[in-house]
């Protein structure tokens, strides 16, 4: 049985990168135009959502999004979710219609084609550099003031396979408190099983996401950052452990 699994997993990984590239090539002129001005980012975001749906459907992921509270298209939010898969980016883009900007690691800029646009539309962070982390805050503040939302995977990376949910960094919650925007916890249930960072793994199947009730930040101060962090993490962790 394993004899057949390994060739499948190899081809499945290759197919993923083909799917990443195809819509970028097809939409390349529109993508270039949409990133030429910062105020045109919402148009890029719509194209990114089309790109994401193309990949998820092409990979055989039957995604389902449930929500406990409705997002206001005229408000900014801080989206936080567990991080287990390369497909997390795509599922987040499908789950949320409000234009948001990812805060992500610099390493992804090395991926051909994808990296070109990732570098120009996301807020990049070098977690080993204090100067880089400070620059992230300044860029995120600018985007929030422009009306965009922010998305951060607060575990600060992809935890080891046996870890259900790693501890959260404070950065996302500090930004949310500073700008009085709600924190929106989101649970990705199946991404690790469907397409984890372990090379020889993955399969088509269901891919569920749940948008939880928002955590308000009005009246909170910077001293409340840790409790807000723990509250968001406990919501996602409880959901992961309670749901099969």
VMD Tcl script that draws the C-alpha trace (Angstrom):
set ca {
  {0.00 0.00 0.00}
  {2.84 2.38 0.90}
  {4.30 1.70 -2.55}
  {1.35 3.57 -4.07}
  {1.09 6.27 -1.39}
  {4.53 7.80 -1.87}
  {4.19 8.42 -5.64}
  {0.73 9.88 -4.99}
  {2.03 12.24 -2.30}
  {4.89 13.34 -4.57}
  {2.54 14.08 -7.48}
  {0.06 15.73 -5.10}
  {2.74 18.21 -3.95}
  {3.77 18.96 -7.52}
  {0.12 19.43 -8.49}
  {-0.29 21.96 -5.67}
  {2.50 24.17 -7.04}
  {1.08 23.87 -10.56}
  {-2.28 25.07 -9.25}
  {-0.57 27.96 -7.45}
  {1.07 29.07 -10.70}
  {-1.74 28.66 -13.26}
  {-4.11 31.47 -12.10}
  {-1.16 33.78 -11.42}
  {-0.01 33.35 -15.03}
  {-3.55 33.81 -16.39}
  {-4.31 36.88 -14.26}
  {-0.79 38.32 -14.36}
  {-1.65 41.64 -16.11}
  {-4.56 42.29 -13.72}
  {-2.44 41.37 -10.71}
  {0.34 43.73 -11.78}
  {-2.14 46.58 -12.20}
  {-3.82 45.87 -8.85}
  {-0.53 46.10 -6.91}
  {0.73 49.21 -8.66}
  {-1.04 51.46 -6.12}
  {-1.66 50.74 -2.46}
  {-5.22 52.09 -2.62}
  {-6.03 49.46 -5.26}
  {-5.29 46.62 -2.82}
  {-9.01 45.65 -2.48}
  {-8.97 44.71 -6.21}
  {-5.89 42.57 -5.67}
  {-7.64 40.96 -2.71}
  {-10.58 39.92 -4.92}
  {-8.19 38.34 -7.41}
  {-6.41 36.57 -4.55}
  {-9.71 35.06 -3.43}
  {-10.31 33.69 -6.95}
  {-6.76 32.27 -6.91}
  {-7.44 30.60 -3.55}
  {-10.70 28.99 -4.60}
  {-9.04 27.66 -7.75}
  {-6.34 25.96 -5.67}
  {-8.64 24.52 -3.00}
  {-11.07 23.11 -5.56}
  {-8.23 21.84 -7.75}
  {-6.70 20.01 -4.78}
  {-10.01 18.30 -4.06}
  {-10.64 20.17 -0.82}
  {-14.36 20.47 -0.08}
  {-14.19 23.61 2.03}
  {-16.95 24.70 4.37}
  {-17.01 27.99 6.28}
  {-19.22 28.57 9.32}
  {-19.52 31.82 11.23}
  {-20.86 32.74 14.66}
  {-20.92 36.46 13.88}
  {-21.21 38.49 10.71}
  {-18.32 40.69 9.59}
  {-19.07 44.35 8.86}
  {-17.58 45.22 5.43}
  {-16.88 48.75 6.66}
  {-14.85 47.78 9.73}
  {-11.31 46.58 10.34}
  {-10.52 43.40 12.26}
  {-7.58 41.39 13.54}
  {-7.92 37.82 12.22}
  {-6.02 35.11 14.08}
  {-6.00 31.37 13.33}
  {-4.07 28.19 14.02}
  {-1.30 27.50 11.50}
  {-0.65 23.97 10.26}
  {-0.57 23.99 6.47}
  {0.48 25.76 3.28}
  {-3.24 25.80 2.49}
  {-3.96 28.07 5.49}
  {-3.39 31.15 3.34}
  {-5.89 29.98 0.74}
  {-8.54 28.95 3.25}
  {-8.22 32.27 5.09}
  {-8.72 34.17 1.84}
  {-11.82 32.11 1.06}
  {-13.24 32.36 4.59}
  {-12.98 36.16 4.90}
  {-14.43 38.60 2.36}
  {-13.20 41.76 4.10}
  {-9.90 42.87 2.53}
  {-7.07 42.05 4.91}
  {-3.29 42.07 4.78}
  {-1.22 39.08 5.89}
  {1.69 39.48 8.27}
  {3.98 36.63 7.26}
  {7.49 35.25 7.17}
  {10.03 36.41 4.59}
  {10.94 32.88 3.47}
  {7.80 32.62 1.32}
  {9.12 35.33 -0.99}
  {11.43 32.66 -2.44}
  {8.55 30.75 -4.04}
  {8.53 31.54 -7.79}
  {5.66 33.76 -9.01}
  {3.80 33.55 -5.68}
  {6.73 35.17 -3.88}
  {6.73 38.14 -6.26}
  {3.21 39.17 -5.24}
  {3.53 38.01 -1.64}
  {6.48 40.36 -1.15}
  {4.55 43.33 -2.55}
  {1.22 42.83 -0.79}
  {2.01 41.32 2.61}
  {3.76 42.72 5.66}
  {6.95 40.70 5.98}
  {8.63 39.96 9.28}
  {12.02 38.59 10.25}
  {11.22 37.22 13.71}
  {14.90 37.19 14.66}
  {15.16 40.97 14.18}
  {13.71 43.45 16.68}
  {13.96 46.18 14.02}
  {11.89 44.08 11.61}
  {9.23 43.43 14.25}
  {8.97 47.17 14.93}
  {8.60 47.86 11.20}
  {5.72 45.38 11.11}
  {3.83 47.44 13.69}
  {4.30 50.63 11.70}
  {3.16 49.07 8.42}
  {0.20 47.34 10.06}
  {-0.88 50.60 11.70}
  {-0.80 52.30 8.30}
  {-2.97 49.59 6.72}
  {-5.49 49.66 9.57}
  {-5.80 53.45 9.22}
  {-6.47 52.90 5.50}
  {-9.40 50.66 6.41}
  {-7.86 47.23 5.86}
  {-7.91 44.37 8.33}
  {-4.85 42.38 9.40}
  {-4.31 38.62 9.51}
  {-1.63 37.07 11.71}
  {-0.97 33.43 12.57}
  {-0.03 34.16 16.20}
  {1.82 30.90 16.88}
  {4.70 32.59 15.10}
  {5.28 29.65 12.79}
  {4.10 26.11 12.16}
  {4.33 23.97 15.33}
  {5.61 20.40 15.32}
  {3.12 17.74 14.19}
  {2.30 16.50 17.71}
  {1.41 20.00 19.01}
  {-2.30 20.76 18.70}
  {-1.88 24.52 19.24}
  {1.28 26.35 20.22}
  {1.39 29.40 22.49}
  {0.47 32.71 20.86}
  {2.76 35.71 20.44}
  {1.40 39.02 21.72}
  {1.93 41.15 18.61}
  {-1.49 40.67 16.99}
  {-3.31 41.40 20.23}
  {-1.22 44.46 21.05}
  {-2.04 45.90 17.62}
  {-5.74 45.16 18.10}
  {-5.79 46.89 21.49}
  {-3.84 49.90 20.20}
  {-6.31 50.43 17.36}
  {-9.46 49.26 19.17}
  {-10.32 46.71 16.48}
  {-12.02 43.38 17.33}
  {-9.99 40.18 17.39}
  {-11.59 37.41 15.31}
  {-10.44 33.89 16.27}
  {-10.72 31.37 13.43}
  {-10.29 27.61 13.71}
  {-8.92 25.52 10.84}
  {-9.92 21.94 11.68}
  {-8.61 19.78 8.84}
  {-5.69 21.59 7.21}
  {-3.01 19.54 8.97}
  {-4.63 16.30 7.77}
  {-5.35 17.59 4.27}
  {-1.99 19.24 3.48}
  {0.53 19.61 6.28}
  {4.16 20.70 5.93}
  {5.19 17.03 6.13}
  {6.10 16.29 2.51}
  {4.75 12.75 2.22}
  {1.24 13.40 3.48}
  {-2.09 14.85 2.47}
  {-5.22 13.91 0.54}
  {-8.39 15.42 -0.91}
  {-11.31 15.74 1.48}
  {-13.22 18.16 3.68}
  {-11.60 21.37 4.88}
  {-13.56 23.26 7.52}
  {-13.09 26.69 9.03}
  {-15.07 28.40 11.78}
  {-15.19 32.13 12.44}
  {-15.85 32.57 16.16}
  {-17.56 35.42 17.97}
  {-15.44 38.54 17.95}
  {-13.43 39.62 20.97}
  {-13.98 43.36 21.50}
  {-11.08 45.61 22.47}
  {-12.93 48.80 23.37}
  {-11.86 49.99 26.80}
  {-8.85 47.65 26.91}
  {-5.32 48.87 27.56}
  {-1.94 47.44 26.72}
  {-1.99 45.67 30.12}
  {-4.90 43.56 28.83}
  {-2.88 42.16 25.90}
  {-1.97 38.88 27.59}
  {-5.50 38.10 28.76}
  {-6.85 38.85 25.26}
  {-4.17 36.56 23.83}
  {-5.11 33.73 26.21}
  {-8.82 34.16 25.56}
  {-8.38 33.88 21.77}
  {-6.10 30.86 22.11}
  {-8.46 29.08 24.52}
  {-11.36 29.48 22.07}
  {-9.42 27.90 19.22}
  {-7.87 25.19 21.39}
  {-11.22 24.16 22.87}
  {-12.71 23.98 19.39}
  {-9.85 21.84 18.09}
  {-10.04 19.40 20.99}
  {-13.86 19.21 21.10}
  {-14.43 18.76 17.35}
  {-13.64 15.67 15.35}
}
mol new
graphics top color blue
foreach p $ca { graphics top sphere $p radius 0.5 }
foreach p [lrange $ca 0 end-1] q [lrange $ca 1 end] { graphics top cylinder $p $q radius 0.2 }
display resetview
